[in-house]
């Protein structure tokens, strides 16, 4: 397996989205674990990185 280095990800939240938005707007950082499959290239190589889309199979809020 290859090690993955990344500084950010974007997560599309459906259930619970309003509550998460309120918490983030209040300044909270919410720990989360995301599992899924990289399934497509989302951007071209900019010389630093390439963005990929992920088919999320599981996303859970972690305890602090």
N, CA, C and O atoms as a GROMACS GRO file, in nm:
protein
  256
    1UNK      N    1   0.083  -0.119   0.000
    1UNK     CA    2   0.000   0.000   0.000
    1UNK      C    3   0.087   0.125   0.000
    1UNK      O    4   0.194   0.128   0.062
    2UNK      N    5   0.040   0.226  -0.070
    2UNK     CA    6   0.111   0.353  -0.074
    2UNK      C    7   0.065   0.444   0.038
    2UNK      O    8  -0.054   0.448   0.071
    3UNK      N    9   0.159   0.519   0.096
    3UNK     CA   10   0.125   0.621   0.195
    3UNK      C   11   0.063   0.740   0.121
    3UNK      O   12   0.110   0.778   0.014
    4UNK      N   13  -0.042   0.798   0.178
    4UNK     CA   14  -0.110   0.913   0.118
    4UNK      C   15  -0.081   1.037   0.201
    4UNK      O   16  -0.093   1.034   0.324
    5UNK      N   17  -0.042   1.144   0.136
    5UNK     CA   18  -0.020   1.272   0.202
    5UNK      C   19  -0.124   1.371   0.150
    5UNK      O   20  -0.136   1.390   0.029
    6UNK      N   21  -0.198   1.432   0.240
    6UNK     CA   22  -0.303   1.526   0.201
    6UNK      C   23  -0.322   1.630   0.310
    6UNK      O   24  -0.307   1.600   0.429
    7UNK      N   25  -0.355   1.753   0.271
    7UNK     CA   26  -0.379   1.861   0.366
    7UNK      C   27  -0.528   1.889   0.388
    7UNK      O   28  -0.564   1.955   0.486
    8UNK      N   29  -0.616   1.840   0.297
    8UNK     CA   30  -0.758   1.868   0.314
    8UNK      C   31  -0.842   1.769   0.236
    8UNK      O   32  -0.794   1.700   0.145
    9UNK      N   33  -0.969   1.764   0.273
    9UNK     CA   34  -1.070   1.687   0.198
    9UNK      C   35  -1.201   1.763   0.211
    9UNK      O   36  -1.221   1.837   0.307
   10UNK      N   37  -1.289   1.746   0.115
   10UNK     CA   38  -1.422   1.807   0.120
   10UNK      C   39  -1.523   1.694   0.135
   10UNK      O   40  -1.520   1.598   0.059
   11UNK      N   41  -1.611   1.707   0.234
   11UNK     CA   42  -1.709   1.602   0.262
   11UNK      C   43  -1.850   1.656   0.239
   11UNK      O   44  -1.888   1.757   0.298
   12UNK      N   45  -1.927   1.590   0.155
   12UNK     CA   46  -2.067   1.624   0.128
   12UNK      C   47  -2.153   1.556   0.234
   12UNK      O   48  -2.168   1.434   0.232
   13UNK      N   49  -2.209   1.635   0.328
   13UNK     CA   50  -2.289   1.579   0.437
   13UNK      C   51  -2.436   1.596   0.406
   13UNK      O   52  -2.481   1.705   0.369
   14UNK      N   53  -2.511   1.490   0.420
   14UNK     CA   54  -2.656   1.493   0.398
   14UNK      C   55  -2.728   1.495   0.533
   14UNK      O   56  -2.778   1.600   0.574
   15UNK      N   57  -2.734   1.381   0.602
   15UNK     CA   58  -2.802   1.374   0.732
   15UNK      C   59  -2.715   1.442   0.837
   15UNK      O   60  -2.597   1.411   0.850
   16UNK      N   61  -2.775   1.533   0.913
   16UNK     CA   62  -2.702   1.604   1.018
   16UNK      C   63  -2.634   1.731   0.970
   16UNK      O   64  -2.563   1.795   1.048
   17UNK      N   65  -2.653   1.768   0.844
   17UNK     CA   66  -2.580   1.880   0.786
   17UNK      C   67  -2.605   2.013   0.857
   17UNK      O   68  -2.512   2.092   0.874
   18UNK      N   69  -2.729   2.039   0.901
   18UNK     CA   70  -2.760   2.166   0.966
   18UNK      C   71  -2.690   2.175   1.101
   18UNK      O   72  -2.634   2.279   1.136
   19UNK      N   73  -2.692   2.067   1.177
   19UNK     CA   74  -2.624   2.065   1.306
   19UNK      C   75  -2.474   2.081   1.292
   19UNK      O   76  -2.412   2.155   1.369
   20UNK      N   77  -2.415   2.013   1.194
   20UNK     CA   78  -2.271   2.026   1.172
   20UNK      C   79  -2.237   2.169   1.129
   20UNK      O   80  -2.136   2.225   1.173
   21UNK      N   81  -2.321   2.229   1.044
   21UNK     CA   82  -2.296   2.367   0.999
   21UNK      C   83  -2.298   2.463   1.117
   21UNK      O   84  -2.212   2.552   1.125
   22UNK      N   85  -2.393   2.448   1.209
   22UNK     CA   86  -2.400   2.535   1.326
   22UNK      C   87  -2.276   2.520   1.412
   22UNK      O   88  -2.220   2.619   1.460
   23UNK      N   89  -2.232   2.397   1.432
   23UNK     CA   90  -2.114   2.373   1.514
   23UNK      C   91  -1.988   2.433   1.451
   23UNK      O   92  -1.907   2.494   1.520
   24UNK      N   93  -1.973   2.415   1.320
   24UNK     CA   94  -1.855   2.469   1.251
   24UNK      C   95  -1.861   2.622   1.251
   24UNK      O   96  -1.759   2.687   1.272
   25UNK      N   97  -1.979   2.680   1.227
   25UNK     CA   98  -1.994   2.827   1.230
   25UNK      C   99  -1.963   2.883   1.368
   25UNK      O  100  -1.923   2.999   1.379
   26UNK      N  101  -1.982   2.804   1.473
   26UNK     CA  102  -1.950   2.847   1.609
   26UNK      C  103  -1.801   2.831   1.640
   26UNK      O  104  -1.757   2.862   1.751
   27UNK      N  105  -1.725   2.782   1.543
   27UNK     CA  106  -1.580   2.770   1.561
   27UNK      C  107  -1.531   2.633   1.602
   27UNK      O  108  -1.412   2.615   1.627
   28UNK      N  109  -1.621   2.536   1.609
   28UNK     CA  110  -1.580   2.401   1.650
   28UNK      C  111  -1.511   2.327   1.536
   28UNK      O  112  -1.552   2.336   1.420
   29UNK      N  113  -1.406   2.255   1.570
   29UNK     CA  114  -1.341   2.161   1.477
   29UNK      C  115  -1.387   2.023   1.516
   29UNK      O  116  -1.366   1.981   1.630
   30UNK      N  117  -1.449   1.950   1.425
   30UNK     CA  118  -1.512   1.823   1.456
   30UNK      C  119  -1.424   1.708   1.406
   30UNK      O  120  -1.399   1.698   1.286
   31UNK      N  121  -1.377   1.622   1.497
   31UNK     CA  122  -1.295   1.509   1.453
   31UNK      C  123  -1.382   1.407   1.380
   31UNK      O  124  -1.493   1.376   1.422
   32UNK      N  125  -1.330   1.356   1.270
   32UNK     CA  126  -1.407   1.263   1.187
   32UNK      C  127  -1.314   1.160   1.124
   32UNK      O  128  -1.199   1.189   1.093
   33UNK      N  129  -1.367   1.040   1.105
   33UNK     CA  130  -1.296   0.937   1.030
   33UNK      C  131  -1.379   0.907   0.905
   33UNK      O  132  -1.499   0.881   0.914
   34UNK      N  133  -1.313   0.911   0.790
   34UNK     CA  134  -1.381   0.888   0.662
   34UNK      C  135  -1.318   0.767   0.594
   34UNK      O  136  -1.195   0.759   0.584
   35UNK      N  137  -1.401   0.675   0.549
   35UNK     CA  138  -1.353   0.559   0.473
   35UNK      C  139  -1.422   0.559   0.338
   35UNK      O  140  -1.538   0.600   0.326
   36UNK      N  141  -1.351   0.513   0.237
   36UNK     CA  142  -1.411   0.505   0.104
   36UNK      C  143  -1.310   0.459   0.003
   36UNK      O  144  -1.206   0.403   0.036
   37UNK      N  145  -1.344   0.484  -0.122
   37UNK     CA  146  -1.261   0.441  -0.234
   37UNK      C  147  -1.232   0.559  -0.324
   37UNK      O  148  -1.325   0.628  -0.367
   38UNK      N  149  -1.104   0.585  -0.354
   38UNK     CA  150  -1.070   0.684  -0.455
   38UNK      C  151  -1.119   0.628  -0.587
   38UNK      O  152  -1.080   0.519  -0.628
   39UNK      N  153  -1.207   0.705  -0.654
   39UNK     CA  154  -1.270   0.648  -0.773
   39UNK      C  155  -1.256   0.732  -0.899
   39UNK      O  156  -1.292   0.686  -1.008
   40UNK      N  157  -1.204   0.854  -0.888
   40UNK     CA  158  -1.189   0.936  -1.008
   40UNK      C  159  -1.091   1.051  -0.981
   40UNK      O  160  -1.070   1.090  -0.866
   41UNK      N  161  -1.033   1.102  -1.087
   41UNK     CA  162  -0.948   1.221  -1.078
   41UNK      C  163  -1.040   1.343  -1.085
   41UNK      O  164  -1.123   1.354  -1.175
   42UNK      N  165  -1.023   1.436  -0.988
   42UNK     CA  166  -1.110   1.553  -0.980
   42UNK      C  167  -1.043   1.678  -1.038
   42UNK      O  168  -1.112   1.774  -1.073
   43UNK      N  169  -0.910   1.678  -1.047
   43UNK     CA  170  -0.839   1.794  -1.103
   43UNK      C  171  -0.710   1.746  -1.169
   43UNK      O  172  -0.668   1.632  -1.151
   44UNK      N  173  -0.650   1.834  -1.243
   44UNK     CA  174  -0.522   1.804  -1.307
   44UNK      C  175  -0.409   1.836  -1.210
   44UNK      O  176  -0.428   1.907  -1.111
   45UNK      N  177  -0.292   1.783  -1.237
   45UNK     CA  178  -0.174   1.807  -1.156
   45UNK      C  179  -0.135   1.954  -1.167
   45UNK      O  180  -0.110   2.003  -1.277
   46UNK      N  181  -0.129   2.025  -1.053
   46UNK     CA  182  -0.092   2.166  -1.053
   46UNK      C  183   0.055   2.186  -1.016
   46UNK      O  184   0.098   2.298  -0.990
   47UNK      N  185   0.130   2.078  -1.015
   47UNK     CA  186   0.270   2.085  -0.978
   47UNK      C  187   0.293   2.053  -0.832
   47UNK      O  188   0.406   2.027  -0.791
   48UNK      N  189   0.186   2.054  -0.752
   48UNK     CA  190   0.195   2.022  -0.610
   48UNK      C  191   0.108   1.902  -0.575
   48UNK      O  192   0.148   1.817  -0.496
   49UNK      N  193  -0.012   1.896  -0.635
   49UNK     CA  194  -0.105   1.789  -0.600
   49UNK      C  195  -0.204   1.763  -0.714
   49UNK      O  196  -0.213   1.840  -0.809
   50UNK      N  197  -0.275   1.653  -0.701
   50UNK     CA  198  -0.388   1.618  -0.788
   50UNK      C  199  -0.504   1.586  -0.693
   50UNK      O  200  -0.487   1.511  -0.597
   51UNK      N  201  -0.621   1.644  -0.719
   51UNK     CA  202  -0.738   1.615  -0.637
   51UNK      C  203  -0.812   1.494  -0.694
   51UNK      O  204  -0.827   1.480  -0.815
   52UNK      N  205  -0.857   1.407  -0.605
   52UNK     CA  206  -0.931   1.287  -0.642
   52UNK      C  207  -1.067   1.288  -0.572
   52UNK      O  208  -1.080   1.343  -0.463
   53UNK      N  209  -1.168   1.229  -0.634
   53UNK     CA  210  -1.296   1.213  -0.564
   53UNK      C  211  -1.296   1.079  -0.492
   53UNK      O  212  -1.229   0.985  -0.534
   54UNK      N  213  -1.372   1.074  -0.384
   54UNK     CA  214  -1.381   0.952  -0.304
   54UNK      C  215  -1.527   0.911  -0.292
   54UNK      O  216  -1.613   0.993  -0.258
   55UNK      N  217  -1.554   0.786  -0.320
   55UNK     CA  218  -1.685   0.727  -0.296
   55UNK      C  219  -1.686   0.687  -0.148
   55UNK      O  220  -1.626   0.586  -0.111
   56UNK      N  221  -1.753   0.766  -0.064
   56UNK     CA  222  -1.752   0.746   0.081
   56UNK      C  223  -1.840   0.628   0.119
   56UNK      O  224  -1.958   0.623   0.082
   57UNK      N  225  -1.783   0.533   0.190
   57UNK     CA  226  -1.860   0.417   0.236
   57UNK      C  227  -1.897   0.430   0.383
   57UNK      O  228  -1.992   0.367   0.429
   58UNK      N  229  -1.822   0.512   0.457
   58UNK     CA  230  -1.846   0.526   0.600
   58UNK      C  231  -1.783   0.657   0.647
   58UNK      O  232  -1.668   0.686   0.614
   59UNK      N  233  -1.858   0.735   0.724
   59UNK     CA  234  -1.804   0.856   0.784
   59UNK      C  235  -1.865   0.868   0.924
   59UNK      O  236  -1.987   0.870   0.939
   60UNK      N  237  -1.779   0.877   1.025
   60UNK     CA  238  -1.827   0.885   1.163
   60UNK      C  239  -1.754   0.994   1.240
   60UNK      O  240  -1.634   1.017   1.220
   61UNK      N  241  -1.828   1.060   1.327
   61UNK     CA  242  -1.768   1.158   1.416
   61UNK      C  243  -1.692   1.079   1.523
   61UNK      O  244  -1.743   0.982   1.579
   62UNK      N  245  -1.569   1.122   1.552
   62UNK     CA  246  -1.487   1.056   1.653
   62UNK      C  247  -1.501   1.128   1.786
   62UNK      O  248  -1.533   1.246   1.792
   63UNK      N  249  -1.475   1.054   1.892
   63UNK     CA  250  -1.469   1.114   2.024
   63UNK      C  251  -1.344   1.202   2.032
   63UNK      O  252  -1.246   1.178   1.961
   64UNK      N  253  -1.348   1.300   2.113
   64UNK     CA  254  -1.232   1.391   2.127
   64UNK      C  255  -1.124   1.330   2.210
   64UNK      O  256  -1.021   1.393   2.232
   0.00000   0.00000   0.00000
